[in-house]
Amino acid sequence: MGKFFCYTTVFQAVELFAAMRTPRERRAAEEAMSAMKILGLNPKKAPMYGALFAAHPRKRATDLLVAGLCLESGLPLLTARGQDFRGIRGLSVMPPRALAPPAGGAARRNGE
């Protein structure tokens, strides 16, 4: 999060808080969420979401909502489940390894 502006969706925030079992976990979740912008649905974009759902009737609703938020915001989707988003026109999907430093990169930068 120190290298990039980080966004998440309201759906992932809800899932995260639903999984919290202790006050310590809740504080950790709140700290993580405070470092990100949270994307939410814009009712003016309902026609775009409707077209997305109609074009992909077999995809999970939550996946389509997340894809729609990325499309609406012009942001890529960072996910290890790229196959679940295949075929969604205009959506840029990035695997987590795209953000990983190259092997040995930290050592080279430190002059080791």
N, C-alpha and C positions, 0 to 999 in steps of 0.2 A: 504494500500500500504506500510505501515511501517513494516508489518510483513512478506510479501512475495514479491518475484520478480513478477511484474505484466506485463502481455502481453495483447495486444489487436490485432485485425487484421486491415489491411488497410481498410477493408470494414466498420468496425465500426467507424474508424476515419473519413472516408468520410461521413457517415451518421451523425456523430456528427457535423462536420463543416457545413454540409448542413442545419442543424437545427438552427445554430447561427443567431440571428437577430440583436444583438447589439455589439458594440466593447467590452463591459464588458463581455458578454457571450463568445465572441471569445477569450479574454484573459484567461478566466477561462478554456476553452477547451484546449488552448495551454499549460497552466500550468499542467493540468491533463495529457495530452499526453506526456509532457516532463518527467513525472515520470514513464512512461511505455516504454517497447520495443514494436515496431509495427512489426507484422509479415506480410510479403508479399509473393506473389507467386514466386515460383522458376520454370522457364520454363523446367528445367530438370525433374521435377516431373509431367509433363503433362500426361504421360501414367498412373500414379497412379490416377490422377484426372479423367481421362477418364474412368477408370475402376470403380471408385466411382460413377460417374454419370450413367454409364450403369447399375450398380447394384441397383441403387435407382432412377429410372426414375420419380417417383411421388413426390420426395422431392424437396423443393425449392432450386434453384441454389445457392443462397447466403449461405444457411445452409450447402450445400455440400462443398462449397469453405471453409467455416469456419472449418468444420469438417476435411477437408483435411489439412488445415494449422496446426491444432492440431495434427493430425496423423503424419504429416511430421516432426513436431518439438518435438514429444514425450511429449506433454503437455496435461493435462486434460482440458476439456471444462467446465467452470463455467457458468451455465445458468439456468434460471427458466423455460425454455422450453425444458426440458429433453426429453419429449415425441416426440418432433420433430426430435430427433437424435437417437431414438431407432432403433436398428438393424444395425447400422454402426459398422462393425467388427473392433475391436481394439481401438475404441474410448472410453475413460474414461470420463464420464459425472458426474459432481458434482453439486448438488443444492446449491444455495446461503446459505442455512441454515448450510451447512457443515463448513462454515467459522465463523458462529456466535458463540460467547462465550456461554458456558452453563449458564442457568438462575442462577443469583446470583453469577456468577464466579468472576466478578470484585469486588464485596463486599468482598468475601472470600479472594481474593488476597491482599486486602488492610487491612485485619485484622478486618473488621467490622462485 
